[in-house]
């Protein structure tokens, strides 16, 4: 970018600030300035404004209210002229200003007022209570206001609103902006651009995990290194009388867990589990076929086949639970009744996401092995029914005493299978949830049965029936 104007601090046009909108705009400026190094900042503003006006027909209402571009009083090229006039006055500092500290960059500099016409998700002159000292707008440097103008080019349309991805790792924040800007430029180049780039997904959770998939496939540092970023999707609209923003957050611990699940030894089991949990209200009753990797919906005499391009637009129960910090243990239990699932994934989830002690997991695994020690389908079925029927902590304790401790004693084993230390510190420590132990023990039992091919046809039918009942009762 040509550094033409002495009044501009060019470093603060692209430097990270921590503000998601200012950073997205700055990264867009950085990308465009590298693509068009001969243009100065006003020429870049002219370039982007003409795209907004001529290619997008001024459709920036989700970003700016009554701006020079969205103002109904201005038509055609007048929108571009008025926008350039404003930014030229801003750069030359002929706009009304005061000296103070910019609310985004923190610098002491000349400040200009930003409202909903030139900044995002802030108050305006008619809502002065949003700002310090009842100012008529948010006090920003000209560099911050310029960055805001480029934000639409760094965002995507998602489920009727605008989506902006930001990460605790700047490299990922820049990657999202880069991909979005490149998509916009491509669509403009082939004559398909009608507005802000559309996401490939219409569910926020699906969009976030797809971005993680892309990151892990393209960037080795994130796939193998110690970099564990968090991600936040800002899902918003600044439109009219109802501006609103919703945040979807993927914590670093979930990133680590998800990355681990995509390792070769876990990937197949994890992908089958996750893909089977897509759901769409218009395709009720559709079931995932593990062999074809497609959903099938039986309609009278015909079967509708839904491929991954379509069903990845559906709601995904597992992705959403991971984002809102809801436990997926019961989903894994339901899946385990019918399907093999690497118990190490369960162990990693319980330790890294839930915070369970490794010793507790090991003890549960040991107990599961003990409970299926005999290849007697009837005995195994009775134990599963008894464990599954435990509806409170005392019932679970009675099961462990009768079917584990007493049975171990009857087998004349030299060592106790549950010691007092195991009982107090690992199975039932203070603050623990008894149902979690029961569910994990059931999961471990099912996986032992799957691994050792001990599920008889009778038991398999019964387990599948239990799965169906659980789904109906939800």
N, C-alpha and C positions, 0 to 999 in steps of 0.2 A: 504494500500500500504506500502510495506517495504521501509523505508527511508535509502537506502543503500549509497547514494552518498552525501558527505559533500558539494560538489560544487552546489548542487541543492537547491533552496529555494522552498520547497514543498508547502508552502502556496500559492505561485504564480503559481502553476500548475493548481489550481482550483478556485482561488479567482476571483470574478467579476471584470472586467476591463472597461466595457462599449463598448469594441470592439465586434461586433456581432460574428465574426469568432473565435476570441480568446476565448470568453466566451463559445461558442458552443463546441469547442474542450476541454475546461476545464471541462465543465459539463459531457462530454463523459468520460474523464479521471476519474472524481469523481465516476461516475456510475460503470465503469469497475474495479476501485480499490476497491470498496465495494464488487463487485462480486468476485474478485480474490485478496483478501487481502494479499496472500502469495507472489504476484508478485511485484518486484520493477519496477520503471518506464521504465527501458530498457527492462525488460521482457514484460511489457505491449506494448511497441513499437514493439517488436518482434511479439507478439500475433496479434496485429492489422495489421502489415505489411504482415504477412502470409495470413491473410484474403484478403487483397487487391490484393495480387499476386496470391494466389492459388484458392481462391473462386471467385474473381472478375476479374481475368485475367488482372490485372493491369489497369483497365479502370477508371483512375482518371484524364483523360485529361481535364475534365471540371473544375478541381481544380488546377492542377499543370502542368506547361509546361516544358517538358524535365527534369522531376525529376528523381531520381534514379529508380522510379517505372515505369514511363511513357517513359523513355529513350529507344528508339528502339535498341540501341547498347547492352543493357543488356537483357538477356533472362532467363526465369525460375527462379531458386533459386538465380541467380546472382543479381536479383533485390532486393531480401531480404537481401543478404549479403552486398551489397553496401549501402543500406539504414541504416542497423544496424551499419556499419562502420562509416557512417557520424554522426549518433546520439551519438555514443560512443565517437567520437572525440569532439562533441559539449559538452557532459556532462563532459568530462575530460579536456575541455578547451584547446585542442590542435589545434582546428580550428583557423584560423586568426581572431583576435578580436581587439577591442579598448574599452577604458573605456568612458562611457557617460550615457545618460539617454535614457532608452528604450522608443520607440515611442508608445508602448501600455500600459505598466505597469507604466511608469513614474519613475521607480527606477533608481538610479545611480548604474551601474553594468557593467560587461563585455558585450559588444555588438557584435553581429554577423550579417552578412549581409543576408537579406532575399530578394529574387527575386521571379519571377513567378514560380520557380522550387520548392520553399519550403514555400511560403506564398500565400495568396489569394487576388486577385484584387489589386496588387501592381505593380510597374514598375520592370524593370530588368536591367541587365548590359548594354543592348543596348538601354535603355530608361532612361538614368541617369537624365533627366530633371524632373523626377517625385520626386526627393529626394533633401533634403537640402544639400547645399554645393556640389552639383553634385556627391554625393556618388554613389557608384555602386549598392547600394540596400538600402532597408529600414533597419535601425539599430534597431535590436531587441535583447532582452535577450534570453538566451537559453530556458528559461521556455516558453516564448511566441512562439518560433519556434516549440517546442515540442507540444504545444497545437494545432498548425495549422495542425500537422500531423494527429490529431484525428478528424478534422472537417468533412471529408467525411462520417464518421460513424454516424454523428449527423444531416445529411441532407437527403432530399428526392428528387427524380426525379419528376419534375413537368413541364408538357407541353414542354418537350424537353430540359429543363434546370434544374438547381438545385434550390431547395427552402429551405430556412432557416428561421424559425420563431423566432423572438425575441420580448420580452415584456418589458415595463417599470417596470413590476413586476417580480423579479427574479424567483419567484416560477413558473410562467407560462413559462418562458424561459427554466427552468429546465424540466418542464413537457413535452414540445415538444421534447427535446433531449432524455428524458427517453423513451417516446413512440417510437421514431425513433430507438434508440439503441436496445430496446427490439424487435422491428420488425425485425431488421437486424439479431439479435441473433437467433430468431425463424426461420427465413428463412434459415439461415445457418444450424440450427439443423435438419431441415426436408429436406435439400438438394435442396432447391428452390432458393438459393441466386445466382444471376448472376451479381450483381452490387449494386450500391446505392439503398436503399429502394425506391419503387415507391409509390407516394402519391395515395390515393384513388380517387383523383380528377385530372382533367386536366385543370381546370381554377383556377387561383390564388384566386379570390374572393370567390369561393365556398370552397376552402381549408381553407381559413381564418375563414369563418363563421362556418364551420364544427368544427374547433378547438375551437371556442367560445362555440358552442353547447356542446361539450364534457366537456369543463371547467365548464360550468354552471350545467351540469348534475352530475359531479363528486365532485366538490369543493364547499361546502356550503358557505364559506367565500366570494366567488365571486358571488354567486347566491343571497345572502341575505345581505351581509355586505356592508361596505362603501368603499371597495377596488374597484377602477375603473381604470383598467390598459388600456394602449394603446398597440397596436400590430403592428409590422412591419414585412412584409414578404420580405426577400431579395431574389430576383429571378435573378439568375446570371449564367454566364458561364465565365470561365477563359481560354477558349479553343483557341489555336492557335493565329491567327492574329486578331481575333475579340472578345476580351473580352468585356463583357457588363453586366451591372447590372441595374435592375429596382426595385424600392421600391413601395410596396403597403402598405398603412398605414390605420389602423383603430384607430381613435382617441378615447380617453376616453369617450367623450360625445356620440359617436356612440355606444360604448360598453354599456353605461348606457341605451340609448334608446332601443337597441336591447334586452338587458336583461329585460327591462320593458315590451316589446312586448311579451315576452315568459311567462309572468305571466298568471295564469289560466283564468282570466277574459278577457284577450286580445288574448291569444295564438291562438284560433281557427280562429278568423278573420284574424290575421296577417299571419298565415301559409297559409291559402287559397289565400290571396293576393300575397304573395311572390312566392308560387309554381306555380301560374298561369302565372308568368312572366319569366319562363324558355323559351329559344328559341334556335333552332338549324337549321342552313341553309339547312340541308338535310331532315328536317322534317317540311318544310314550310306548314302552314295551320293546324298544329296539335293544338288541343284545350284541355285545362285541364278540366277534369270531376271532379267536386267538390264532387260527391258522391263516385266514385271509387278511387279518388286521383291518377288517372293515366291520361296520355295524350292519345288522340285518333286522329288518322289521317285516314281520309276516302280516300281510293284508289279505284276508280271505284265501284265495288260491294263489296269490302272488307274493313274492318276497322282494321288498325294496332294499337295495344295497346302497349304503352310504359310505363313501370313501373318506380318507383322512382330510382332504381339502375342505370337505363340508363339516365333518363332525368336530374338527378343531375350532370351529366357530361356536360350538356349544359350551355350556357351563361345565366346568370341571371341578368336581367336589374336592379332590385332593389338592389341586393348586390353590383353590380358595381357602381351604383350611390352613394350609401352610402360611398364607399371607396374613390371615387374621389370628394366628397363633391358637388355632383350635386343634385338639388332639386327633390324630388320624389312627389311633390305636384300634378303635372299634371297626374302622374300615378294613384294617389289616386282618383283624380277627374274622370278619365276614368272608374276606377273600381266602383266608387260610383254610377255612372249612372245606373248600373245594379245590384250591390250587396250591401247588408248591410255591414257596416264597422264601428266599434266603433269609434265615433267621438273623444273620449278621446285620442285615439292613435294619431289622427291628432293634437290635442291640445298639447300633450307631444312633438311631433316632432317639431311643430312650436316654442314652447318655448325653448326646450333644444338644438335643432340642428340649427334652423334658428335665434333664439333670439327674437322672437316676444313677445310683452307684453301680460300678461295674460288677462288684461282688453280688449285688442283688440279681443282676442278669445271669451271672454264672450259676447262682443257686437255683434260679428258676429253670435254667437249662438242665441242670442236674436232676431236679425233681421230675421234669418231663420225661427224661430218659428212664428214670425209675418207674414211672407210672405205666410205661409201655414196654416194660422189660419182658413181659410174656407175650408170645404171639397168639394170644387168645382173644378173638374179636369180641366175644360176649363180655369178657372182663373189661376190656378197653372201653367198650361202649358204655358199660355201667359207670365206669370212673368218669368218663366225659360227661355223662348225664348228671352225675352227682356234682361235679365241679361246675358245670353250666347252670345247675339249679341253685347254686349258692347265691342268695339274694341280699346278704348282709355280711358284715365282718365275722360275726360269731359262726355263721354257717360255713364260711371259708375256713375258719380255724378248726372247726369240727372235722371238716373233710381232710385237712392236713394231718390232724392227729390220728384219724382212723385209717385213711387210705395211704398215708405216707409213713408217719412215725411208727404206728402200731404194726403196719405191714413190714416195715424194715426190721423191726424187732422180731416179728414172726419168722422172717427169712434167716434169722440168726446171724445177721451181719455184725461184724465186730465194732464198727463205728456208727455213731448216730448220724442219720441223714440230715436232720435239722437240729443244730445245737442251740443252746440258749442265746448265744451271740448272734447266730443266724436269725433267730426269731425276733429278737429285740432290735437289732441294728440294720437288718437288711430286708426282712419280709414285712415286718410291722413297726417300723420306726415311727417316732412322733411326727405327725403331719402327713403321714402316708395315706394313700387312698386304697382301700382294700380291693375295690373292683379292678384297679389297675393290675394288681398282682394276679387276680383270677384270670383276667383277659390274656395277660402275657403268658401265663402258664398254659392256657388253652392253645394259644398260638404256637408255643413251643411243642406241645403235644402233637398238634396237627402236622407240624413240619417234620417231627420225628416219624410220624406215620407215613408221610409222603416220601421221605428219604428211604425208608426201609420197606416201602410197598406193602404196608400192613393194613391198608384200608380195604376192607372187604367190599364186595358189591352192595351188600345189605347196608353196611355203614355208610358207603358213598351216597346211596339214595337218601338215607336219613339225613346226612349232612347237607345235601343239596336242598332238601325240603326245609331245613332250618334256615338256610340262606334266603330262600324265597319268603319265608315267614317274616324274617327280619326286615327285608326290603318293603314288604306290604305294611308292616307296623310302623315304619318311620313316618 
